[in-house]
Structure formats: structure tokens, C-alpha cells
């Protein structure tokens, strides 16, 4: 009896998989909320604010990605964010004004832009579908790969959606 060989069509197709989750930042993300330091929950009183900033243990933010924001709607002068950022500078991994989600997306994008995707030149590439990857990062990866790859797909290597195909 002749033995049958099972051929893995995905492997045979030469499609390369690129999982954007592999570039997700691993740093801890925390939020610094200005709201507790507002006078009557509305405004910054400079003297009291600066005094309160002196009481914070800034070292507790060591190696963390810190986003600065305010949980309540208040008109805040720009120097407030700058003051907090300057105090975080010696400790935090990275500091932005915004939310932890925005911060994670920014650091993730920076990491993707630092990569050399030259290994995919002329290749068929599938960006692995994952709901935990922000849409903006799929757009960024598309911009980084389009033009250099033979084809760019989305989904799973066995059943991808074709996004781009290089003209012959």
C-alpha cells in the first residue's frame, strides 16, 4: 500500500505571517490624574498645586509609561502638564498628555517604525488578525509594507483577505 503525503498548503504557498502583537509594549501603563489637585474641582491654584506636587513620591513611577490627564472638565494651563512631566522625567519610561490607551498605541507605533521589515521584501505577507491590535497599527503596518511586499493580506494565512498586490 502506497503512503499518502499530506501537503500543508499554507506552508507551500510561501505566505509569511506578521503578528503585530509581537511588537506590543510590555511596560506598565499608568495614568496621573490632575483632578485631585484642583481647587473646588475646577481650577489650579498655583501655590497649592506646587505644594501638593512636592508631596508626591515620583519614584513610584519608575520605569512606567505615564499618561497625564484630568478626569473632570477643567481649563488647565499648559504649564501644569509641563510641571508634572518634568517631575516624572527622572523616573518614568515615557510621559505623554492623554490616556494610557493612547500612550500604548504611540509606543507600539514607535516600535513598529523602528523595525526593519526588509525581510518581507518581495514576499507574500499576512498581518494576523487580532482584536487587541488597534486599527491605527494595521494602517501603519500597511504603510510600512505596501510597495515592498509582493502581496499584503489580513486575517489568517490559510484564509486571508487580499489588501494589496504588487503589479507585475
N, C-alpha and C positions, 0 to 999 in steps of 0.2 A: 504494500500500500504506500502511495506517494504522500509525503508530508506536505501540507499547505503552509505557505508562509503568509503571515498576516502583515500587511503593509500599513504603517501609520501614515495616512495621507497628509496630516498636518506637518509631520516631520519631513516628509518627502517634498512638500510644497516649498520649503525653504523660508517660510514665514518666521520672522524674528518677533518675539514678544517684548514689549516695553511696559513695565509696570510702574506707573508714576508714584505709587505708594512707597516704592523703594527710596524715593527722594524726600519723603515727608520728614520735616524736622523732628528731632527727638528731644529737644529742650522742653523744659516745663514752661507753660504759658500762664501768666498771672495778670490780673487787672488791678491797677491802682485807681481807686475811685476818689475823686476830689470832693464829692458831695458831703462827707462828714466834716470837712474843713470850711464849709460855707457858713457865713453869718446868717442866721434865721433861714437857712436853707436856700438862700437867694444870691448872696454876693460874697466876694472876697474882701475881707478887711485885712489889709496888708500886714500890719503889725502882728495881729493874732495868727494869721496864716503862717508867717515866717517863724513865729514862736512854736507853733504846732509842728512844723517841718523839722525843727531841731529835736523833737522828742521821738521821732520815728527811727526804728532800728533798720537802717538802709541795708545793712549787711544781710538781712533776712531775704534780700532779693538776689543774692549771689548766684550767678550763672543761670538766671531765669530770664525769659523773654517777657518784658513788662509792657503792657499797653496802658496808657494814661487816658482816662475819660471821666465823665461825670454822669452819674445815674439820674440826675434831675436836670431839667432845662434851666440853665443859668447862663448869664452872659459873663464869660470868663476872659480876662485879658491874656494875651499870648504869653506874657512873661511867667504866668503861673505854670504853664506846661514846661517852659524852659527851665524854671527853677527846679521842678521835680526831676526833669531829665538830668540836670547837672548833678543832682544828689544821687541819682541812680547810676550815673556813669561809671564810677569806680567798681561797681558790683554787678550790675545786670549784664546779661549776654547781649541783649539788644533792647532798645526802647523806641516805641512809637506813640503817636497820639491815635487812638482808635480802640478797636475791640481785640480781644485775643484771637478771634477767628480771622480778622483782617491781618493781624500780625503773623499768624501761622501761614496764611496764604502768601504774604510777602516774602517771608523767609524761604518758603517752599519754592517760590518762583525764582528767587536768587540762586538757590541750589541748582535748579534746572538750568538756568542760564550759564552757570559755571561749568556744566558738563560738556565733554567733547563727544558729540553724537556722530563723529566721523565714521565709527564702526558700522553705522547703518547706511552709509552712502551706497546707493545703487541696490539696496535691499528692499524686500517686502517687509513692512513693519506694521504690527498691530499694537495699538495702545489698548491695554487691558481695561475693560470697563469696570469701574468701581464707584459706587455712590458716595464714598468717603473722599473722593478726589474732587475738589471744586472745579466747576466748568471752566473758569478762567485758566486753570493749569492745562486743561486739554487744549484750549485755544493757544496758549503759549507753546506747548509741545508741537502743535500743528505748525505754528510759525517757524519753529526751530528745525523741523524735519522736512517740510514741504520744499520741493526743489532739489533736495539731495537724495531722497529715497526714490526707489522705483515705484513704490505704491505705499500709501498710508491708509491703514484701516483702523476700525474701532470695534471693540467687543471682545470676542474670544477667537483665538487663532483658527479654530475649526469652523466658525460661522461668523466671520467679521462683516462689518458694513464698510464698503469701499468709500473712502473720503477723498482720496487724491490718487491719480495715476499719471505718471510722467509720460508725456507724449513721446512717441517713438520717432 
